[in-house]
């Protein structure tokens, strides 16, 4: 049963029952009270609104007579299924907002999804219980930058696993990279010019656009973002993913990294945003250290997330600020409350401190390596595969397809057969890929190992 609160005007032109009737009618018509919802009893609503029960009964009777509400014997009043919704007092037609239901697919080749079937749920539940025993302290206001326990664990992990040089005080915890970029804009100030890789992670691009930053896409070469394009545009910020570029999978070599750092060091207000995308999962060669680890001038702003190493729903990301930006951060943004629950932060901190995170990550590296190898072998057997690249790291391949169909036609045809495909062209800022072959992002993170062969065969049947 829902609650209904409204402001009645006892001395208004309309009777009280009319005011109640119109308010509930409009709420139903606007979809704010859904079909099947039970209205409060006449006694309860009369008490809440400080009116007589007969006043509420008159309003309900009018709603029943017009078909907005129906009565069920010995149960109460329920909202009907209203097809022709309209706004009271507005003669113009309008389209109601429709929330599209998530479509279920037989196979989803998403490059973003992860395998949650191996997550240590029992350990997470146990830690949750332990953390909640802290009771009063846990429910006090937290640190705006993130809880000290979590920032200490993130600092330790970044130093050991990614070669990041920082202190816990340089780390800011936030709910997603997009939030941290919005925060960063308030630190760096308005009117900045950004050069970013093209294709790229479009969520970052859209966030920069929402900041009213000027954004320029720089094409990629075999070494990563075009350094010539950076010099031509003279930006304030370069946004790059040097360890595993999304979506192309390019690894930036040391020479290009040094060129970037040299460019940033030339002027005091130049910065590089290093998005360390998918850095945890590498299947050949040594781990690629962070660009930030080679920064000697405090020019690199480092971004990372637990979305793929743990789960997307966790919504915990971290930003490492250069020391020279800390004063601006505390002045401009230090009063913002953290966007991540203090409870979740403490749970994750304990999850990391007790070694569960490291063990889970090592286990998932092995599982994803097996999937990677199996998917690679299956794709290489297919006659419709022209070229495979972007492999050896991350959770997806790029596959050029030999077909007369366009990329979008492939995606739509697959959708009709219960297969979710993702195209490379959807990751470009403006210019489209130059290759003559439609290129697909074939993610395997969420597919079970036994599904891989069948999923590739199902895709092949569409392309045949």
C-alpha positions as CSV (number, residue, x, y, z in Angstrom):
1,X,0.0,0.0,0.0
2,X,1.3,3.5,-0.9
3,X,1.2,6.7,1.1
4,X,-0.4,9.8,-0.3
5,X,0.5,13.3,0.9
6,X,-1.0,16.5,-0.5
7,X,-1.5,20.1,0.4
8,X,-5.3,20.7,0.8
9,X,-6.7,24.2,0.7
10,X,-9.7,24.3,3.1
11,X,-10.7,27.8,2.0
12,X,-10.1,27.1,-1.7
13,X,-12.7,27.3,-4.5
14,X,-12.9,23.5,-4.8
15,X,-14.4,21.2,-2.2
16,X,-11.9,19.1,-0.2
17,X,-13.1,15.8,-1.8
18,X,-12.5,17.4,-5.3
19,X,-9.0,18.3,-4.4
20,X,-8.3,14.8,-3.2
21,X,-9.9,13.3,-6.3
22,X,-7.9,15.5,-8.7
23,X,-4.6,14.9,-7.0
24,X,-4.9,11.1,-7.1
25,X,-6.3,11.2,-10.6
26,X,-3.3,13.3,-11.8
27,X,-0.8,11.0,-10.0
28,X,-2.4,8.0,-11.8
29,X,-2.4,9.7,-15.2
30,X,1.2,10.8,-14.8
31,X,2.2,7.2,-13.9
32,X,3.4,8.2,-10.5
33,X,0.9,5.8,-9.0
34,X,1.2,2.5,-10.9
35,X,-1.5,0.2,-12.0
36,X,-2.3,-2.4,-9.4
37,X,-1.1,-0.2,-6.5
38,X,-3.4,-0.3,-3.4
39,X,-4.6,3.1,-2.2
40,X,-4.7,3.9,1.5
41,X,-7.9,3.0,3.3
42,X,-10.4,5.8,3.7
43,X,-9.9,5.8,7.4
44,X,-6.1,6.0,7.1
45,X,-6.1,8.7,4.4
46,X,-8.7,10.8,6.3
47,X,-6.5,10.6,9.4
48,X,-3.3,11.6,7.5
49,X,-5.1,14.6,5.8
50,X,-7.1,15.6,8.9
51,X,-10.4,15.5,7.0
52,X,-13.6,13.5,7.6
53,X,-13.8,9.9,6.3
54,X,-16.8,10.8,4.2
55,X,-14.7,13.4,2.3
56,X,-12.2,10.7,1.3
57,X,-15.1,8.3,0.4
58,X,-16.5,10.8,-2.0
59,X,-13.2,11.3,-3.7
60,X,-12.7,7.5,-4.0
61,X,-16.2,7.0,-5.4
62,X,-15.5,9.6,-8.1
63,X,-12.3,7.8,-9.1
64,X,-14.1,4.5,-9.2
65,X,-16.9,5.9,-11.4
66,X,-14.4,7.3,-13.9
67,X,-12.4,4.0,-14.1
68,X,-9.2,5.1,-12.4
69,X,-9.7,2.9,-9.4
70,X,-11.5,-0.3,-8.7
71,X,-12.7,-1.8,-5.4
72,X,-12.0,-5.4,-4.3
73,X,-14.4,-6.8,-1.7
74,X,-12.8,-7.1,1.7
75,X,-9.5,-5.8,0.4
76,X,-9.7,-2.1,-0.6
77,X,-9.2,0.3,-3.5
78,X,-6.7,-0.5,-6.4
79,X,-5.5,1.5,-9.3
80,X,-6.7,0.3,-12.7
81,X,-4.8,-0.1,-15.9
82,X,-5.2,3.3,-17.6
83,X,-4.3,3.2,-21.3
84,X,-5.2,6.7,-22.4
85,X,-3.0,8.7,-19.9
86,X,-3.3,12.5,-20.0
87,X,-2.4,15.5,-17.9
88,X,-5.2,17.2,-16.1
89,X,-5.7,20.7,-17.4
90,X,-3.5,20.2,-20.4
91,X,-5.3,19.6,-23.7
92,X,-2.0,18.8,-25.6
93,X,-1.2,15.1,-26.1
94,X,2.1,13.8,-24.8
95,X,4.0,10.6,-24.9
96,X,4.4,8.8,-21.6
97,X,7.9,7.9,-20.6
98,X,8.4,4.2,-21.3
99,X,11.2,2.3,-19.4
100,X,12.5,-0.2,-21.8
101,X,12.9,-3.7,-20.3
102,X,16.4,-5.3,-20.6
103,X,16.5,-7.8,-23.4
104,X,17.8,-11.2,-22.6
105,X,20.2,-12.7,-25.2
106,X,21.4,-16.3,-25.8
107,X,24.9,-15.0,-26.2
108,X,26.2,-11.5,-25.2
109,X,29.6,-10.6,-26.5
110,X,29.9,-7.5,-24.3
111,X,33.4,-6.2,-23.8
112,X,32.3,-4.8,-20.4
113,X,30.8,-7.8,-18.7
114,X,32.7,-10.0,-16.3
115,X,32.3,-13.5,-14.9
116,X,30.7,-13.3,-11.5
117,X,30.2,-17.1,-11.0
118,X,33.7,-17.4,-9.3
119,X,33.3,-14.4,-6.9
120,X,34.0,-15.3,-3.2
121,X,30.5,-14.5,-2.0
122,X,30.9,-16.3,1.3
123,X,34.0,-14.2,2.1
124,X,32.2,-11.0,1.1
125,X,29.2,-11.9,3.3
126,X,31.5,-12.7,6.3
127,X,33.3,-9.4,5.9
128,X,30.0,-7.5,5.7
129,X,28.9,-9.0,9.0
130,X,32.2,-8.2,10.6
131,X,32.1,-4.6,9.4
132,X,28.6,-4.1,10.6
133,X,29.6,-5.0,14.2
134,X,31.3,-1.6,14.4
135,X,27.8,-0.2,14.6
136,X,27.9,3.5,15.7
137,X,31.3,4.4,14.3
138,X,30.3,3.0,10.9
139,X,27.3,5.2,10.6
140,X,29.1,8.5,11.2
141,X,30.0,10.8,8.4
142,X,33.0,9.6,6.4
143,X,36.0,11.2,4.8
144,X,35.2,13.2,1.7
145,X,38.2,11.7,-0.1
146,X,37.4,8.2,0.9
147,X,38.0,6.1,4.0
148,X,41.6,6.0,5.2
149,X,41.5,2.2,5.4
150,X,40.5,1.8,1.8
151,X,42.9,4.5,0.5
152,X,45.8,2.8,2.3
153,X,44.9,-0.6,0.7
154,X,44.5,1.0,-2.8
155,X,47.8,2.7,-2.3
156,X,49.6,-0.5,-1.4
157,X,48.0,-2.4,-4.4
158,X,48.8,0.3,-6.9
159,X,52.4,0.5,-5.8
160,X,52.9,-3.3,-5.9
161,X,50.9,-4.2,-9.0
162,X,51.0,-1.1,-11.1
163,X,54.2,0.8,-10.1
164,X,52.2,3.9,-9.1
165,X,54.2,6.3,-6.8
166,X,51.8,8.0,-4.4
167,X,50.6,8.3,-0.8
168,X,47.1,7.5,0.5
169,X,46.5,11.3,0.8
170,X,46.7,11.7,-2.9
171,X,43.9,9.1,-3.6
172,X,40.3,10.1,-4.0
173,X,37.6,7.4,-3.9
174,X,34.4,7.9,-6.0
175,X,31.4,6.1,-7.5
176,X,32.8,5.6,-11.1
177,X,35.3,7.2,-13.3
178,X,32.7,9.7,-14.7
179,X,32.1,11.1,-11.3
180,X,35.9,11.5,-10.7
181,X,36.3,13.3,-14.0
182,X,33.5,15.7,-13.0
183,X,35.3,16.3,-9.8
184,X,38.6,16.8,-11.7
185,X,37.0,19.5,-13.9
186,X,36.3,21.5,-10.7
187,X,39.9,21.2,-9.7
188,X,41.4,22.1,-13.1
189,X,38.9,24.8,-14.0
190,X,36.7,25.6,-16.9
191,X,37.6,26.1,-20.6
192,X,40.1,23.3,-21.0
193,X,41.1,21.7,-24.3
194,X,41.4,17.9,-24.3
195,X,43.0,15.6,-26.9
196,X,42.0,12.0,-26.5
197,X,42.5,8.7,-28.4
198,X,40.1,8.0,-31.2
199,X,38.4,5.5,-30.9
200,X,38.1,5.7,-27.2
201,X,35.9,5.1,-24.1
202,X,33.0,7.3,-25.1
203,X,31.7,7.7,-21.5
204,X,34.8,9.8,-20.8
205,X,34.3,11.8,-24.0
206,X,30.7,12.6,-23.1
207,X,31.7,13.6,-19.7
208,X,34.3,16.1,-21.0
209,X,31.7,17.5,-23.4
210,X,29.3,17.9,-20.4
211,X,32.0,19.9,-18.7
212,X,32.0,22.2,-21.8
213,X,35.6,21.2,-22.6
214,X,36.8,21.3,-26.2
215,X,37.5,17.7,-27.1
216,X,39.7,16.7,-30.1
217,X,40.0,13.1,-31.2
218,X,43.6,12.0,-32.2
219,X,44.0,9.0,-34.4
220,X,46.0,6.0,-33.2
221,X,49.1,4.5,-34.7
222,X,51.0,1.3,-33.8
223,X,52.4,3.1,-30.7
224,X,49.2,4.6,-29.4
225,X,47.9,8.1,-29.5
226,X,49.3,10.3,-32.3
227,X,52.0,12.6,-30.7
228,X,51.9,14.8,-33.8
229,X,48.2,15.4,-33.3
230,X,48.9,16.4,-29.7
231,X,51.6,19.0,-30.8
232,X,49.3,20.4,-33.5
233,X,46.4,21.0,-31.2
234,X,48.3,22.3,-28.1
235,X,45.8,20.9,-25.5
236,X,45.8,21.5,-21.8
237,X,45.0,17.8,-21.2
238,X,45.8,14.5,-22.9
239,X,43.5,11.6,-22.0
240,X,45.1,8.2,-22.7
241,X,45.0,4.5,-21.9
242,X,48.7,3.5,-22.3
243,X,48.7,0.1,-20.8
244,X,45.8,-1.4,-22.7
245,X,44.0,1.1,-24.9
246,X,40.2,0.6,-25.2
247,X,38.9,-0.6,-27.6
248,X,42.0,-1.2,-29.8
249,X,44.2,-2.9,-27.2
250,X,47.3,-1.0,-28.1
251,X,50.2,-1.0,-25.6
252,X,52.1,2.3,-25.6
253,X,55.9,1.7,-25.8
254,X,58.4,3.5,-23.6
255,X,59.5,6.0,-26.3
256,X,55.9,7.3,-26.8
257,X,55.4,7.5,-23.0
258,X,58.6,9.5,-22.6
259,X,57.4,11.9,-25.4
260,X,54.1,12.4,-23.6
261,X,55.8,13.0,-20.3
262,X,58.2,15.4,-21.9
263,X,55.3,17.3,-23.5
264,X,53.5,17.7,-20.2
265,X,56.7,18.9,-18.4
266,X,57.2,21.8,-20.9
267,X,54.4,23.8,-19.3
268,X,53.2,24.0,-15.7
269,X,49.4,23.6,-16.4
270,X,49.6,20.6,-18.8
271,X,48.3,17.3,-17.5
272,X,47.9,13.7,-18.7
273,X,44.9,11.7,-17.5
274,X,46.0,8.0,-17.5
275,X,43.0,5.7,-17.5
276,X,44.5,2.3,-16.5
277,X,41.8,0.3,-18.4
278,X,41.9,-3.5,-18.1
279,X,45.4,-3.4,-16.8
280,X,44.9,-6.4,-14.4
281,X,44.4,-8.9,-17.2
282,X,47.4,-9.6,-19.4
283,X,48.1,-13.0,-20.9
284,X,51.5,-12.7,-22.7
285,X,54.6,-10.9,-21.6
286,X,55.3,-9.0,-18.4
287,X,52.7,-6.6,-16.8
288,X,52.9,-3.1,-18.3
289,X,53.8,-0.6,-15.5
290,X,51.8,2.6,-15.2
291,X,52.7,5.9,-17.0
292,X,52.4,7.6,-13.6
293,X,55.3,5.6,-12.3
294,X,57.7,7.4,-14.7
295,X,56.2,10.9,-14.0
296,X,58.8,13.1,-12.3
297,X,57.0,16.5,-12.6
298,X,53.5,15.7,-11.1
299,X,51.8,15.9,-14.5
300,X,49.9,12.5,-14.5
301,X,46.4,12.1,-13.0
302,X,45.8,8.4,-12.6
303,X,42.4,6.7,-12.8
304,X,41.4,3.2,-12.0
305,X,38.4,1.1,-11.1
306,X,37.3,-2.2,-9.5
307,X,34.5,-2.7,-12.0
308,X,36.3,-5.5,-13.9
309,X,38.6,-6.8,-11.2
310,X,35.6,-7.3,-8.8
311,X,32.2,-6.4,-10.2
312,X,30.6,-3.5,-12.2
313,X,27.9,-3.0,-9.5
314,X,30.5,-2.2,-6.9
315,X,30.8,1.3,-8.4
316,X,34.1,2.1,-6.7
317,X,36.8,3.9,-8.6
318,X,39.9,5.8,-7.5
319,X,41.9,8.9,-8.7
320,X,45.5,9.6,-7.8
321,X,46.1,13.3,-7.9
322,X,49.6,14.9,-8.3
323,X,50.6,16.6,-5.1
324,X,50.5,20.0,-6.7
325,X,46.8,19.6,-7.2
326,X,45.9,18.6,-3.7
327,X,45.5,22.2,-2.4
328,X,43.0,23.0,-5.2
329,X,41.2,19.7,-4.6
330,X,40.7,20.5,-0.9
331,X,39.7,24.1,-1.6
332,X,37.3,23.4,-4.4
333,X,35.9,20.0,-3.6
334,X,36.9,19.1,-0.1
335,X,33.4,19.8,1.2
336,X,31.7,17.2,-1.0
337,X,30.7,14.0,0.8
338,X,32.0,10.8,-0.7
339,X,29.7,9.2,-3.2
340,X,30.6,5.7,-2.1
341,X,28.9,4.2,1.0
342,X,31.3,4.2,4.0
343,X,30.1,0.6,4.7
344,X,31.1,-0.6,1.2
345,X,34.5,1.2,1.5
346,X,35.2,-0.6,4.8
347,X,34.1,-3.9,3.4
348,X,36.4,-3.5,0.3
349,X,39.3,-2.4,2.5
350,X,39.0,-5.5,4.6
351,X,38.5,-7.7,1.5
352,X,41.9,-6.4,0.2
353,X,43.7,-6.4,3.6
354,X,42.9,-10.0,4.2
355,X,44.2,-11.1,0.8
356,X,40.8,-12.0,-0.8
357,X,41.2,-9.5,-3.5
358,X,44.6,-10.7,-4.6
359,X,43.5,-14.3,-4.6
360,X,40.4,-13.6,-6.5
361,X,42.3,-11.5,-9.1
362,X,44.9,-14.3,-9.6
363,X,42.1,-16.9,-10.0
364,X,40.3,-14.7,-12.5
365,X,43.5,-14.2,-14.6
366,X,43.7,-17.9,-15.0
367,X,40.0,-18.3,-15.9
368,X,40.1,-15.4,-18.4
369,X,43.3,-16.8,-19.9
370,X,41.6,-20.1,-20.6
371,X,38.6,-18.3,-22.1
372,X,40.9,-16.1,-24.1
373,X,42.8,-19.0,-25.6
374,X,39.6,-21.0,-26.4
375,X,37.9,-18.0,-28.0
376,X,41.1,-17.2,-30.0
377,X,41.3,-20.8,-31.3
378,X,37.6,-20.8,-32.3
379,X,37.8,-17.5,-34.1
380,X,40.9,-18.6,-36.1
381,X,39.0,-21.5,-37.5
382,X,36.2,-19.4,-38.9
383,X,36.2,-18.7,-42.7
384,X,34.4,-15.3,-42.1
385,X,37.2,-14.0,-39.9
386,X,39.5,-11.7,-41.9
387,X,41.8,-10.5,-39.0
388,X,42.0,-10.7,-35.2
389,X,43.8,-8.0,-33.1
390,X,43.7,-6.3,-29.7
391,X,44.3,-9.7,-28.0
392,X,46.8,-10.8,-25.3
393,X,45.1,-8.6,-22.7
394,X,41.7,-7.4,-21.5
395,X,38.4,-9.2,-22.0
396,X,37.7,-8.8,-25.8
397,X,39.1,-9.3,-29.3
398,X,38.6,-7.1,-32.3
399,X,37.5,-9.1,-35.3
400,X,37.4,-7.9,-38.9
401,X,34.6,-9.8,-40.7
402,X,34.5,-10.8,-44.3
403,X,31.0,-10.0,-45.4
404,X,29.0,-7.7,-47.7
405,X,26.8,-6.5,-44.8
406,X,27.6,-3.4,-42.9
407,X,28.5,-3.4,-39.2
408,X,25.1,-2.1,-38.2
409,X,23.4,-4.8,-40.4
410,X,25.4,-7.5,-38.7
411,X,24.4,-6.2,-35.2
412,X,20.7,-6.1,-36.1
413,X,20.8,-9.5,-37.7
414,X,22.5,-11.0,-34.7
415,X,19.9,-9.3,-32.4
416,X,17.1,-11.0,-34.2
417,X,18.8,-14.4,-33.4
418,X,19.3,-13.6,-29.7
419,X,23.0,-12.5,-30.0
420,X,24.3,-9.2,-28.7
421,X,27.1,-7.8,-30.9
422,X,29.1,-4.6,-30.5
423,X,30.8,-2.7,-33.3
424,X,34.0,-0.8,-33.3
425,X,32.6,2.3,-35.1
426,X,30.4,2.9,-32.1
427,X,33.5,3.9,-30.1
428,X,34.6,6.7,-32.5
429,X,34.3,10.4,-31.5
430,X,33.7,11.6,-35.1
431,X,35.7,9.9,-37.9
432,X,34.9,6.3,-38.6
433,X,37.4,3.5,-39.1
434,X,39.2,3.4,-42.4
435,X,39.2,-0.4,-42.8
436,X,36.8,-1.8,-45.4
437,X,35.8,-4.6,-43.1
438,X,33.1,-4.4,-40.5
439,X,34.9,-4.8,-37.1
440,X,33.3,-6.4,-34.1
441,X,34.3,-6.3,-30.4
442,X,34.0,-9.9,-29.3
443,X,34.0,-10.0,-25.5
444,X,34.3,-13.3,-23.7
445,X,34.3,-12.2,-20.0
446,X,30.8,-13.2,-19.1
447,X,30.6,-16.3,-21.4
448,X,31.1,-19.7,-19.7
449,X,33.9,-21.7,-21.2
450,X,31.5,-24.4,-22.5
451,X,29.5,-21.6,-24.3
452,X,32.4,-20.3,-26.4
453,X,32.3,-22.8,-29.2
454,X,28.5,-22.7,-29.5
455,X,28.4,-18.9,-29.4
456,X,31.0,-18.6,-32.2
457,X,29.1,-21.2,-34.3
458,X,25.8,-19.3,-33.7
459,X,27.5,-16.1,-34.9
460,X,28.9,-17.9,-37.9
461,X,25.5,-19.2,-38.9
462,X,24.3,-15.6,-39.3
463,X,27.3,-14.7,-41.4
464,X,27.1,-17.7,-43.6
